Amino acid sequence: MINILIAFDDNDPELGDYFEISFNDLNKGLSNTVGVIVQSIRGLNCTEEFVLNLINSFDENSFGFVGLSHGNESQLLTDNDVYVDADNLSHFKETLFYSTACSSAIELEAELVKNGCYSYVGFNKDSSATFEDFYDIYTECENYCLKEFLNSDNTIKQSFDNMLAYFDEQIIRLLEQHDDEILVAMELIGNKDSFVLLGNEELKKSDLE
């Protein structure tokens, strides 16, 4: 079995709805995935203590961790706590770490991989999700790689590349529709160009079992 731990800050005053929509998209996409157990951590429980206690309860060392919250170059955080940073990197060895937090792929990503994290997928710049009516498109693009990876025998690199292609499909569709959607397409272009993969590009789902 593969444990997938998803922390999402539904309590955030600005983007709480966005993070919850992103979680719901992932949860739906993985709900029928054989051999995958999804456990969630809501915003008020996105604390270092709660996250690490749950990780320590796993029988297996390998797992997938997803952070859907705010972030910076070296941390994942909420208004309540910093729940991933340099002080707890050792708890994320042998993991696939996946985050849509802004800029976390600048320092945090490299430090995690250096300390034994298998692979990291995340943003190396600030991401954008300005238009509420299109939250579902933003999140479907951002989550595409993880959902495909856990529902296939692809390597993480293959799923990452397919995610970029899915971004392109959605961008083209928006550009072909109405002028008002050009701004959404531009934000998706920026998000796509900011997504990076670091670590073992040959990682497969079976490596997390």
PyMOL commands that set and color helices and strands:
alter all, ss='L'
color gray80, all
select helices_A, chain A and resi 16-30+43-45+48-56+86-92+108-114+132-150+156-175+179-194+205-208
alter helices_A, ss='H'
color red, helices_A
select strands_A, chain A and resi 2-8+36-41+63-68+70-71+76-77+82-84+95-99+119-123+195-199
alter strands_A, ss='S'
color yellow, strands_A
deselect
rebuild
show_as cartoon
